[in-house]
Structure formats: C-alpha cells, structure tokens
Amino acid sequence: MKNLVEPIKNREQVEAVERYLAEQSLRNQLIWVFGCNTGLRISDILGLNVEDVEGKDFVEIREKKTSKYKRFPLNSKLKKLIKRYLIERKKTYSVTDDNPLFVGKKHHRLDRSQVYRIINKACKECGITVNVGCHSMRKNFGLFFFRKYNNIALLQKIFQHSAPAITLRYIGISQEEIDESYLNFEL
C-alpha cells in the first residue's frame, strides 16, 4: 500500500506550522495559507501567476490534473497576505503580471519538491509526526471545512470526487470516528 500523506488533525499544529513558515519567509507562509484555505493541489498553486491573484476577489484556473475549470473566492486572510507578499517581492526586483507567483532564489517558478522539503521541515520542527507532504494542505482544507460545515456533499463537489465515501476517506475520517459519533449522539 502507498505511504499516503495525511491531514494535520489538530488546528493548533496547523497554526504552529504557519507561524514557523512565517518566520522563514512570507512566501513560504503564503504557500501554506493558500493550500490550507483553498484546497488547491500544489501543482495548481505553483502554476499561479501574479495576474491570477493580484487585486482579485476570485481566482479562476483550469486544474492541471483534471483540466476542469475552477473558480473560487479569496478570503480576507489570503488577500492581505498576497498583497503583503507582492509588495515585498516588488521591492526586490521587477515583477510583471505574467511572472510566476511563487519563485525561488533564481526567480524561477518553485517546484513541488522544493515545497515538499519546506513543509516537511516545518512539520518536523513543530513536532508533527503524521506523514505530511504537499497534499496535506489540501487535506487540511477538506478536514477543517468538513468539521466547520459538516457538509460532505459540498466538499465532494469542491474536490470533484465521485462519491461522498471517497471524500471522507480522503480527509481521513475513519469508520471508527463515524462509529464514535453515533455512540455519542442521542436525541
């Protein structure tokens, strides 16, 4: 069986990773916040250009994996971070609309393996022991979205999964958790 990445189920740990990344760089913090607040795959996050987000209320993309159109709003936290990040980047060098949003030291688009190393180091430094990777951000979004809204049908639609059971398994909701919820429910 594949060694699958998991969501981080504790909100304080998710926030600790964000704080750690913020100490490293605004770019790394923004990648984390973007993934955890939009549920996008890392390939779609890293595929963004400045023009896709600067001054925008909504992001519109064609997903790399599925080729499906996706449109979603940016929350206020993301808007503020994007604005701060772009102001900082523009202080360093000239930025045009068609530049990649996330770049490395040589101003080339970041790749998945670089982000994987950044996230893994942050999680280790924060004492997180679950198997994490780039996809953990997407799974974090799903898990915390489900916990807040308890709407698996909507989350299934956001993730474009074919069945609710797939979405539940994807975000790490186990049969044991479902059973426990039944045992703790009385009307």
ABEGO torsion letter per residue (X at the ends): XBBBBBBBABAAAAAAAAAAAAAABAAAAAAAAAAAAAGBBAAAAAABBAAAABGBABBBBBBAAAGBBBBBBBBAAAAAAAAAAAAAAAAABBBBAABBABBBAAGBBBBAAAAAAAAAAAAAAAGBABBBBAAAAAAAAAAAAAAAAGBAAAAAAAAGBABAAAAAAAAGBBAAAAAAAAAABBX
